[in-house]
Amino acid sequence: MQVDVGASDLAAVIGGRKKTVESEFVRFDQLSALIIDDIGAMRTALRSQLQWMGMEAIRGTSDAREAIRALEEKQYDLILCDYNLNAANSGQHFLEYLRAEKLLSYKTVFVMVTAEAEYAYVANAVEYSPDDYVLKPTQEKKLRLRLERLFERRNFLMSALRAMDEHRYEFAAEECDRLIGLISDERWIMQALRIRAEAQHALADTDGLMQTYERARALRPDTPWVGIGIARAWMLLKDYEGAARLAREIIAVSPTYVAAYELLAEIGFRKKDEDGAFRMIAAASKILPSTKRFRAAAESAYLLGKLDEAKEYSEAAIRLSSGSMTERPGDFLTLAQIQTDMGDHEGAIATLEKQARRYPETGAFGVGKNAVLSQAFLQAGNKAMAEKLLEKSRKLISVNSGSAVLNLMGRAAFKLGDEIAGLKLMTQAVQFSTEDERIRTRRHVVKTMNDAGLRSRIGDVIDAGERRIPALLEEAQKAMRVAQFNVANQKILEALDIHDENIEALLAAAQLHLLWLKQGGMDRVIDARAKAYLAKLDKLVPQNEKVMSFYRFYDTLTGGK
Amino acid sequence: MKQALSALVVHDLKNALALLEADLERLNHYADIPPEGRMAYRRCIELKGRLVGFLTLYKQEHGGLKAHPAEVALADFLEDLIASSQSVEMAGKHGREVVVRFAAERVRIAPETARGGSASLDERLLDLALESALNNAVRYAASRVELWFEQEAGKVTFYVLDDGPGLSHPEDLMHGELHDGAHTGLGIALCRAVAEAHGGGEVSLADAPARGAMFRLAVPAT
């Protein structure tokens, strides 16, 4: 028997879309794979199929947690993930988690293995789709053909993918340009454009982004990721109206595309339209339920005072995440706070003392737990206990506690009638919030202060909180100008205590240490600190002009060593 | 409740069958496997095909068969279909040498097509339909089976052409007749169900102009 697929002359026929690049032979023996499936026999079957293709470095795991541990140790060329991981979490949730936590290398080919045709529905609804999906049972031949195509494409894009992994975004974007010039297969071009867009997004290069998206839109007019990308670029340009319009257009064409709903919710928060935002989050969590979405819906419902709905969503988040990689003790704080607000102090105490008893009373959870318990005991009429608990909470505070629990403490302080302590805690909550959390913290602060009847003081608290870091840095600059390096360092460290990834504070820290080196001569400790600050900056804001000039300055100081 | 239970049972059966298939597939890698082993593997794949076919028809009858379209590169799709087709693999078992090929030279793409060569289709359903057409063609071909597609704006048509006796053959399975072999004549019904799931379309089987039979499946696709 003979099979003649006529592959070589094929491309030429398909609308002249001939690839001009010689396709590489895929060396399966050099690839590593991670198989995630809860059924041992399935893992064995997939492993054996991969082995017959020549793969040797294959690891099998039975659940997402184990897979995450495996990924923390090393990256794999291929991930074959079962869609039905367990009752609560699907392969899609796992993939979303990996992308959100940046645990997945750009070089990794992620293939979803599914027994359900319905997966295609899911795939069309999400932004983070896998590179491909295969239906099980899959014949080895079919799987092999799929993987060959996927790796052929990956190998072609390798230089750009590697640059993305290394945060060399400018180079990645350039590489994409170069590679696009070499091919005419539209699907490969789309893939390259998508990477280029991600690189440009990281560089906040809005002009370049628009160019990339327009080009992609010309090739594939109704591709949701292109639409959502343009909307995000408009967000960067602070054109919220335009972004919202576009997101609504995407929903009109692809009514299940959750990222569009989530973008509308984000716009809602920015425009202080909590109600509109809540409706969008609720819609998203209906289309594609996930812990993350339930959590966001619970929070939004709570802030709106819709306590029954908030409770439902909060319980759903706990149920769905229980025993999985998305489990967070903070969910119990949310639920207990909602119960307290509902007047159910017994329920709140049970949530924290019974349901959440497996979590140690340390860190942020310890702070939050005592703050919520304090409110619950006060409601139960035990003021002495309430005060004791708030004091306990205060003792557990550290720089890493975070805004959310400071807000909970503020609530407790206000309820206990300590307005001064409450205001201080609210200001700190604003100070401690990282760049990403700022809007969220603000939403909570507004709610807490409204509940405490302090609406008129909201503006003051937010201003004071947000101005603290710039004020400290200004003092540091003044000290630097008169060569009081130790004083300047104190101020900067104080600013970094508030937010250890504040770029301005890190830039000031790097500048200070370079000056220190220049004026005080090479000192091992100062040198090490300077390098650490520069490295951190390089990671947070790659290719930043100022950081680059600092590096050059450092090289002249050290003679380029 | 009853439906939920049967869905559970079917899911379980599919999984069990998948494992059996994997075991047999592994066995088939060995050069010294006895012919019975190869036969068992083929039968397992046929059984799976039948189960999936029945399930698809069952779903359609209960109004639940919906296409889940995603972008499909048509030429790649047909190439893969041929390369991994069980029917093609068994093409030689009737004592004839049958060549199955993707007839790239017959492909037509209308210039007004938005994305020539790719279309938004449910790959899994099309795979089912075309595999069943291919099975039929291979069974009756004298020496040759050809597959290709034509694309117009909003429509893709797939063709399967064989050089067999044509529709005069009394046992042509696509007519829905029972056969003593592994298949039970769900071919045409399955193809119609697949076309319908894509929102309409046409399925036909006719004598080819010169000789043999030509199967045609047209589906709306952007």
Interface residues (C-beta under 8 A of the other chain):
Chain A: M1 Q2 V3 D4 V5 G6 A7 D9 L10 A11 V13 I14 G15 R17 I39 A41 M42 T44 A45 S48 Q49 W52 A115 A117 E118 Y119 A120 Y121 A123 N124 L135 K136 P137 Q139 E140 K141 K142 L145 R146 R149 E186 R187 L219 R220 P221
Chain B: H11 K14 N15 L17 A18 L19 E21 A22 D23 E25 R26 H29 I45 K48 H68 P69 A70 E71 A73 L74 A75 D76 E79 D80 I82 A83 S84 Q86 V88 E89 A91 G92 E97 V98 V99 V100 R101 F102 A103 A104 E105 V107 I109 A114 R115 G116 G117 S118 D122 R124 L125
